[in-house]
Amino acid sequence: AFWAIGFGLMFGISYQGWVGLDLFALDFSATNSSLAMFFLFQVMFCVTSVTILSGIVAERMKFGAYLFVALVVAGILYPVAGHWSWYGRWEAAGSGWLAQLGFVDFAGSTVVHSIGGWAGLALVLIVGPRLGRFGGESGIRAFSPSNMATASVGAIVMFIGWLGFNGGNTLALDDSVPAILINTVVGGCIGAISAGGLSYAVNQRLDADQFINGALGGLVAVTANCFAVSTGSAALIGLVGGMIVVFLGRILEALQIDDAVGAIPVHLGAGIWGTLATGLYGDLETLGTGLSRLEQLAVQGLGVVVYGIWACGL
């Protein structure tokens, strides 16, 4: 879907900053290798946004229905959203309408993660909770993870992959990459400590899954701004991202919204925070939008709202 339609909608010649009009179903054997590599890099981002949904609605959605949702997200929802912020990254003049206003999302706290989180929230509201999750004598029933060792290995693989996710968005191996990678590592590690520690303070026991989700929350939060913040700011952003994972998880339980793996707090909650933190802590000269601190924060907030309406609405 992304090859046939999505890549063109995202990076094709822009119609007034809203949607791309060419680059559909490209024959990459007949194009230059740089475009082929750029496509391969971008399709991995699309995969990330689509697969966020699968964990949120786990055990409640028919496989065929999920495949249909994957087609919609990969072919339309994610690419159009990406065009608004990222058009112009591939040798094209101009930028998407949100980027023209000054919206900055370096590696996708909103474009990738919040889009998946918003769409997943809409889906889980439609399909409802798993049987026995809420109600009954216990009120809220917790389902134990089936294999924390495997989950932990998966988190480690994702953490390593995030170095390419964030570092690769420079599209060049230049002097900015080491600081980006360090900010990514610091944000993820502090997020793990933050969520794990806060969960211990609340529940009086250590939960491995909270360390996992906290690490992912810290990584998501620093993804939008890792190129433009100090190492200390990256630590603070990861700290808050991990706390958001715990707090938003409790709020969803209170509202009887059943997110099977905690992906909404990780990708939506921490994604929103990371997008706003770009305006709060990003170096204005590095951001390069020409906006004041307050103006930058306002545009970041506008992006959060617009993407929420687009993803939930569709």
C-alpha positions in Angstrom: 0.0 0.0 0.0 2.8 2.4 0.8 4.7 1.6 -2.4 1.6 1.8 -4.6 -0.1 4.9 -3.0 1.4 6.1 0.2 4.9 7.1 -0.9 3.4 9.3 -3.6 0.9 10.9 -1.3 3.7 11.6 1.2 6.6 12.8 -1.0 5.1 13.4 -4.4 4.9 16.9 -5.9 2.7 18.8 -3.4 -0.8 20.1 -4.0 -0.7 23.3 -1.9 1.1 21.5 1.0 -1.7 19.1 1.6 -1.0 15.9 -0.5 1.5 14.5 -3.0 0.5 14.0 -6.7 3.2 11.7 -8.2 5.7 9.0 -7.3 3.0 6.3 -7.2 4.0 2.6 -7.8 7.6 3.5 -8.7 9.9 1.1 -10.6 12.9 1.4 -8.3 15.0 -0.7 -10.7 14.8 2.3 -13.1 15.4 5.0 -10.5 18.6 6.1 -8.8 19.8 4.2 -5.7 19.4 7.2 -3.4 15.6 7.3 -4.0 15.4 3.6 -3.4 17.2 3.8 -0.1 15.1 6.8 0.9 11.9 4.7 0.1 13.2 1.8 2.2 13.9 4.0 5.1 10.5 5.6 4.9 8.5 2.4 4.6 10.0 1.3 7.9 8.5 4.4 9.5 5.1 3.5 8.0 5.4 -0.1 9.3 6.0 1.4 12.8 2.9 3.5 12.7 0.7 0.6 11.4 1.9 -2.0 13.9 1.3 0.2 16.9 -2.4 -0.5 16.3 -2.0 -4.3 16.6 -0.9 -4.2 20.3 -3.7 -1.9 21.3 -6.5 -4.1 20.0 -4.8 -7.4 20.7 -7.2 -10.4 21.1 -10.3 -8.5 19.9 -10.0 -7.9 16.2 -10.3 -10.3 13.3 -7.2 -10.7 11.2 -9.0 -9.6 8.0 -10.3 -6.5 9.7 -6.7 -5.6 10.9 -5.4 -6.1 7.3 -8.1 -3.7 6.1 -7.1 -1.1 8.8 -3.4 -1.6 7.8 -4.2 -0.8 4.2 -6.0 2.4 5.2 -3.3 3.6 7.6 -0.4 2.7 5.3 -2.1 3.9 2.1 -3.8 7.0 3.2 -3.8 8.1 6.9 -0.1 8.0 7.6 1.2 9.3 4.2 -1.1 12.3 4.1 -0.2 13.2 7.7 3.5 12.8 6.8 3.1 15.1 3.8 2.0 18.0 6.1 5.3 17.9 8.0 7.9 16.0 6.0 7.3 16.9 2.4 10.5 18.3 0.9 12.8 15.9 2.6 13.4 14.2 -0.7 14.8 16.8 -3.2 11.6 18.7 -3.5 11.0 22.5 -3.2 8.5 23.7 -0.7 7.1 22.0 2.4 3.8 20.8 3.8 1.3 23.3 5.2 2.1 22.5 8.9 5.8 22.8 8.2 5.2 26.1 6.6 3.7 27.3 9.8 6.8 26.2 11.7 5.8 22.8 13.0 8.8 20.6 13.8 8.8 16.8 14.3 12.3 15.6 13.5 11.8 11.8 13.6 8.1 11.3 14.2 6.9 11.7 17.8 3.6 12.8 16.2 3.9 11.9 12.5 4.7 8.2 13.3 3.9 7.5 17.0 0.9 9.8 17.8 -0.7 8.9 14.5 -0.6 5.2 15.4 -1.7 6.1 19.0 -4.7 8.2 17.9 -5.8 5.6 15.3 -5.4 2.9 18.0 -7.5 4.9 20.5 -10.3 5.2 17.9 -10.2 1.5 17.2 -10.2 0.4 20.8 -13.2 2.6 21.5 -15.0 0.9 18.7 -14.1 -2.7 19.5 -14.4 -2.3 23.3 -12.5 -4.1 26.1 -11.5 -7.8 26.4 -14.1 -10.0 28.1 -13.6 -9.9 31.8 -11.2 -6.9 31.8 -13.6 -4.6 33.6 -16.6 -5.1 35.9 -17.3 -8.1 38.1 -16.3 -8.3 41.7 -12.7 -7.2 41.3 -13.6 -4.1 39.2 -10.4 -4.0 37.1 -8.8 -7.4 36.2 -5.1 -7.3 35.2 -4.1 -9.9 32.6 -0.5 -11.1 33.3 1.9 -10.9 30.4 2.6 -14.4 28.9 6.4 -14.1 28.5 8.3 -11.2 30.0 11.6 -12.5 28.8 10.6 -12.4 25.2 9.0 -9.0 25.7 12.3 -7.7 27.2 14.3 -9.0 24.2 11.8 -7.3 21.9 12.3 -4.0 23.8 16.1 -4.3 23.5 15.8 -4.9 19.7 13.5 -1.8 19.4 15.9 0.3 21.5 18.8 -0.6 19.1 16.6 0.1 16.1 15.7 3.5 17.5 19.3 4.6 16.9 18.7 4.2 13.2 15.2 5.6 13.5 16.5 8.9 15.0 20.0 9.1 13.8 19.1 8.2 10.2 16.7 11.2 9.9 19.7 13.4 9.2 19.9 11.5 5.9 23.6 12.0 6.2 26.4 10.8 8.6 27.5 14.2 9.8 28.7 15.8 13.0 25.1 16.1 14.4 24.5 12.4 14.6 26.5 11.5 17.7 24.6 14.0 19.9 21.3 12.7 18.4 22.2 9.1 19.3 23.2 10.1 22.8 20.0 12.1 23.4 18.1 9.1 22.2 19.9 6.7 24.5 19.6 9.1 27.5 15.9 9.7 26.9 15.1 6.0 26.7 17.1 5.0 29.7 15.7 7.8 31.9 12.2 7.0 30.7 12.7 3.4 31.9 14.0 4.4 35.3 11.2 7.0 35.6 8.3 4.7 34.8 9.8 1.7 36.7 10.4 3.9 39.8 7.1 5.6 39.7 5.3 2.2 39.4 7.2 0.9 42.4 6.3 4.0 44.4 2.6 3.4 43.6 2.4 -0.4 43.7 5.2 -1.2 46.1 6.7 -3.7 43.6 8.9 -3.6 40.6 7.2 -4.3 37.3 9.4 -5.3 34.3 6.7 -4.3 31.9 6.7 -0.7 33.3 10.5 -0.5 32.7 9.9 -1.7 29.1 7.1 0.8 28.4 8.9 3.6 30.2 12.0 3.1 28.0 9.7 3.2 24.9 7.9 6.3 26.2 11.2 8.1 26.8 12.4 7.1 23.3 9.1 8.3 21.7 9.2 11.6 23.6 12.8 12.5 22.5 12.2 11.4 18.9 10.8 14.8 17.8 13.5 16.9 19.4 16.7 14.9 19.8 18.5 17.0 17.2 17.8 20.3 18.9 18.0 19.8 22.7 20.8 19.5 25.2 21.6 16.2 26.9 20.1 17.5 30.1 16.9 18.4 28.3 16.8 15.0 26.7 17.0 13.5 30.2 14.2 15.7 31.4 12.0 14.9 28.4 12.6 11.2 28.9 11.8 11.5 32.6 8.4 13.1 32.0 7.8 10.7 29.1 8.2 7.7 31.5 5.9 9.3 34.1 3.2 10.0 31.4 3.3 6.3 30.5 2.3 5.3 34.0 -0.2 8.1 34.7 -2.0 7.8 31.3 -2.2 4.0 31.8 -4.0 4.5 35.1 -6.4 7.0 33.5 -7.3 4.6 30.7 -8.0 1.9 33.2 -10.3 4.3 35.1 -12.1 5.1 31.9 -12.3 1.4 31.1 -10.4 1.7 27.9 -8.6 -1.6 27.4 -5.1 -1.0 25.8 -3.7 -4.5 25.9 0.0 -3.6 25.8 0.0 0.1 27.0 0.7 1.4 23.5 -1.6 4.4 23.9 0.4 5.9 26.8 3.7 5.1 25.1 3.0 6.3 21.6 0.2 8.8 22.0 0.9 10.2 25.5 4.6 10.4 25.2 4.3 11.4 21.6 2.2 14.5 22.4 4.6 15.4 25.2 7.7 15.1 22.9 6.0 17.3 20.3 5.3 20.0 22.8 8.7 19.6 24.4 10.2 20.5 21.1 8.8 23.9 21.5 9.6 24.1 25.2 13.3 23.0 25.1 14.4 23.0 21.5 17.2 25.4 20.5 15.4 28.0 18.4 18.3 28.5 16.1 18.6 24.8 15.5 14.9 24.5 14.9 15.3 27.2 12.3 11.6 28.2 12.1 12.1 31.9 13.0 9.4 31.7 15.6 9.6 32.8 19.2 9.5 30.3 22.0 5.8 30.9 22.6 4.9 30.9 18.9 6.8 27.6 18.5 5.0 26.0 21.4 1.6 27.2 19.9 2.4 25.7 16.5 3.5 22.4 18.1 0.1 22.3 20.0 -1.7 23.0 16.7 0.0 20.0 15.2 -1.1 17.8 18.1 -4.7 18.8 17.6 -4.8 18.6 13.9 -3.2 15.1 13.8 -5.6 13.9 16.5 -8.6 15.1 14.5 -7.2 13.5 11.2 -6.3 10.2 12.7 -9.3 9.7 15.0 -11.7 11.1 12.4 -10.6 8.8 9.5 
